[in-house]
Amino acid sequence: MGPLSLPDVSGYDEMILPGGRVRDAYKGYHRWLLGQVHDGLLRKRKEAELQFHRVGITFNVYGEESGTERLIPFDALPRVIPAADWRRLEQGAIQRVRALNLFLHDIYHDQAIIRAGRLPAEQVFGNAQYQPCMQDLDLPNRVYSHISGVDVIRDGEGTWYVLEDNLRTPSGVSYMIENRRMMMRLFPELFSQQSVAPVEHYPSLLLETLQESGAVPNPTVVLLTPGRFNSAYFEHAFLAQQMGIELVEGADLFVKDGLVYMRTTAGPQRVDVIYRRVDDDYLDPLALRPDSMLGVPGLLSVYLQGNVILANAMGTGVGDDKSIYPYVPDMIRFYLDEEPILANVPTWQCRDPKALDHVLAHLPELVVKEVHGAGGYGMLVGPAASRAEIAAFRERLRARPANYIAQPTLSLSTCPIFVDEGIAPRHIDLRPFVLSGKETRLVPGGLTRVAMSAGSLVVNSSQGGGTKDTWVLEDGSC
């Protein structure tokens, strides 16, 4: 097959303007693309798949009979963000995470936002993610979510919205880094022609953030993983290796005399900071779930004494629960005395009878999500659902309305991807990763997730979504 051509698009496309013109940020890339042929890009895609297999960049999928591991589809066409757009995103993400950390400190201390009537008490204390043991516990720098993922989208008009916050154990940053490495391997000439901001220093920034959270000089940091059957195990191993720290499972750690130790060939070594990728309930079988084989007996008592740091802190899940999401703009006003830079998607809380009536009356038009859900599970995309699916979901809503929120079906922006037939538009989102230590910062980029099927709005890797490299252009580059 011969030269590549750009597709016709509708709605807001990241690369192509109405009428077929190319946006300024993509002009340099487009000049290069005009010199490429279909078969050449197809060979590059196959080379990327082979390399990802060799390195072991896989994603474990629960419940698949054909095998537990598969590649996340990788698209070789980058998503490009101009410098001015990125500055606004960066400022908005930092503002949001700062407010959420202040909120988490507040609800576990003075509860000023509740006393001021800005947020109902039951939304906090009745939340399954609220941890009473965290009450009055002081954390270094008052940081609860050291690593946050903020999912953002553009709508059909090109306006940025925050879709959700991820404050517990956000994943995907390893794919951001590996996608960049793959693009530089496949197309080195592109990076000599344009000034693309780097993301490769993320592991060093992450390690610095974790070390800053420690209560002692030169703290020993480890990464606690549930093990190799976890869906994000590749990322756990990758980040530990990149940071030069030990990757441990619960059995590798033990508690003695109010401290946490790691078993090593040279004898026990004290651990000061645990970057944990294990959910709250599984961290300590003595204090939490007794059936957990993933945690460390006695860990909670050491944590509450301040003798070990957990990143992210226990109880952060209150801040990213979907029932709390509608209150985040007001948190920004309350704690920072600022207007939100990034807007929320309009949201109906189904626990409100009037909101429930509206949702039930418009179910075929809405997206409905479980308040504790993640990964694209437990949700209804009304316009793409069958009558039977809508009817079944209607009964779930009536039975447990407080378990759901609903939002309008936004027309997510599209970006061209490379498919067997050529180049075609697909819907995308973006997850920048915000690091909170003595300061709040992020690398210029993030994980762009792609709905690989035409017309689909579901970008989650667990639901078949793919990824692509995210380029933030430095000023003056196009």
C-alpha positions, 0 to 999 in steps of 0.5 A, spaced: 500 500 500 502 507 498 502 513 501 498 515 507 492 520 507 488 523 513 481 521 514 475 525 514 473 527 522 467 529 525 467 533 532 473 535 535 479 532 533 486 533 536 490 533 529 485 535 524 481 541 523 474 541 520 475 542 512 481 537 513 487 542 515 492 540 520 493 543 527 499 547 528 502 543 533 501 537 528 504 540 522 511 538 523 509 531 525 504 531 519 510 533 514 514 527 516 507 523 515 506 525 508 513 521 507 511 515 510 507 509 506 502 504 509 507 498 509 512 501 512 508 503 518 505 496 519 512 493 519 514 498 525 508 496 529 510 489 528 517 491 531 513 494 537 509 488 538 515 484 538 519 488 542 514 489 547 513 481 548 521 481 549 521 486 554 515 483 558 510 489 557 503 485 558 497 487 562 494 481 566 486 480 564 482 477 570 477 472 567 480 471 560 480 463 559 485 464 553 490 466 558 491 471 563 496 476 560 496 480 553 499 486 550 496 493 551 495 495 543 500 500 542 499 506 536 505 508 533 502 515 531 503 520 537 498 525 541 501 532 540 499 537 546 502 544 544 506 548 550 500 553 552 495 547 552 499 543 557 501 549 561 493 550 563 493 542 564 499 542 569 496 548 573 489 545 573 492 538 575 496 541 580 491 545 583 486 539 584 491 534 587 493 540 592 485 541 594 484 533 594 490 532 599 488 538 603 481 535 603 484 528 606 487 532 611 481 536 613 476 530 614 481 526 618 483 532 623 478 538 624 473 536 618 472 544 617 469 543 610 463 538 613 462 543 619 461 549 614 456 545 610 460 544 604 459 537 604 455 532 607 458 528 613 455 522 611 458 522 604 465 522 608 463 517 614 459 513 610 464 512 605 467 505 604 474 508 603 474 512 610 479 509 615 477 511 622 484 509 624 487 515 620 483 520 625 488 525 628 494 522 624 499 527 622 503 525 616 509 528 613 508 534 609 500 533 610 500 529 603 496 523 603 496 522 595 503 522 593 502 519 586 495 521 583 492 520 576 488 525 574 483 523 568 482 528 563 478 529 556 476 534 551 469 534 549 466 535 542 468 542 543 475 542 545 474 543 552 478 540 557 474 536 563 476 532 569 473 525 568 475 522 575 481 522 580 485 516 582 488 517 589 489 510 591 494 506 587 494 509 580 497 505 574 499 506 567 505 510 568 510 505 566 506 505 559 507 512 558 515 511 559 515 505 555 511 508 549 516 514 549 522 509 549 519 505 543 517 511 539 524 514 540 527 507 538 522 506 532 522 513 529 529 517 532 528 522 526 522 525 529 525 527 535 531 530 532 526 535 528 522 537 534 523 539 541 518 534 545 519 535 552 522 529 556 518 524 560 524 519 562 526 522 568 519 520 572 522 514 576 527 519 579 522 524 581 518 519 584 523 516 588 525 523 590 518 524 592 518 518 596 524 519 600 521 526 601 515 523 605 520 519 610 521 521 617 528 519 617 534 521 613 536 517 607 530 513 608 530 505 605 524 505 600 521 499 597 515 497 593 510 492 595 506 488 590 500 483 591 505 479 586 505 477 579 498 475 578 496 482 579 494 486 573 499 491 573 505 487 576 509 489 570 509 496 572 511 494 579 517 491 577 519 496 572 518 502 577 522 498 582 528 497 577 528 504 575 528 507 582 533 502 584 529 499 590 527 493 592 520 490 589 517 486 595 511 482 597 508 481 604 512 475 606 518 479 604 517 484 610 516 483 618 514 487 624 519 487 630 519 492 636 515 497 632 518 497 626 518 494 619 524 490 616 525 487 610 528 480 609 535 480 605 541 475 604 545 480 609 540 480 614 534 484 616 534 491 614 529 497 616 524 499 611 522 507 612 517 508 606 513 503 602 510 505 596 504 500 596 500 497 590 496 493 595 489 496 597 487 498 604 484 492 606 489 487 604 495 491 608 495 488 615 491 481 616 491 482 624 488 489 623 484 489 617 482 483 613 484 476 616 484 472 610 489 477 606 495 473 604 498 480 601 499 484 607 504 484 613 502 482 620 502 488 624 504 493 619 498 498 621 500 499 628 507 501 626 504 506 621 500 509 626 506 510 630 509 514 625 515 509 624 513 507 617 510 511 611 505 508 606 505 511 599 499 513 598 496 513 605 491 509 608 484 512 607 485 516 600 480 512 597 475 517 600 478 523 595 477 519 589 470 516 590 465 518 585 460 520 590 465 525 592 467 527 585 462 532 584 464 536 590 472 537 588 470 544 585 468 547 591 474 544 595 478 548 591 474 554 592 474 552 600 481 550 601 485 554 596 480 560 595 481 559 587 476 558 582 477 551 578 482 551 572 479 544 570 472 543 570 468 537 572 463 533 568 456 535 570 454 529 575 447 527 577 448 523 584 443 517 584 442 517 592 438 524 591 431 522 589 430 528 584 437 526 580 435 519 580 428 520 577 432 524 571 437 519 570 431 513 570 428 518 565 434 519 560 438 512 561 439 511 554 442 518 553 447 517 560 453 514 562 452 511 569 458 509 574 458 505 580 461 510 585 466 505 587 468 502 580 474 502 576 477 499 570 470 500 566 467 495 570 460 496 573 458 501 568 453 503 563 454 507 556 447 508 555 447 510 547 451 503 546 447 499 550 441 494 548 434 495 551 435 489 555 442 492 558 438 498 560 432 495 563 437 490 567 441 497 569 434 500 571 433 495 576 440 496 579 439 503 580 432 502 583 435 497 588 441 501 590 441 508 588 446 511 592 451 506 589 451 510 582 452 517 579 450 518 572 453 523 567 452 526 560 455 522 554 460 526 552 463 526 545 470 525 547 475 528 542 479 523 537 486 522 535 488 519 528 491 512 529 494 507 525 489 501 523 490 495 518 486 500 513 490 506 514 489 512 518 482 512 522 480 517 528 479 514 535 476 517 542 482 518 547 483 520 554 489 522 558 492 521 565 497 525 567 501 523 573 502 528 579 507 527 584 506 530 591 512 531 596 515 538 599 512 541 592 507 538 587 509 537 580 508 532 574 512 530 568 510 534 561 506 528 558 501 522 561 498 516 559 494 517 552 489 511 552 485 509 546 478 506 544 481 501 539 474 500 536 471 505 531 465 509 535 467 506 542 468 511 548 471 505 553 479 507 553 480 502 559 486 497 558 482 492 561 476 493 556 481 492 550 483 500 550 490 501 547 495 507 548 499 512 544 505 516 546 503 523 548 508 529 546 508 535 549 511 540 545 516 545 548 515 553 546 516 554 539 516 547 536 511 545 531 
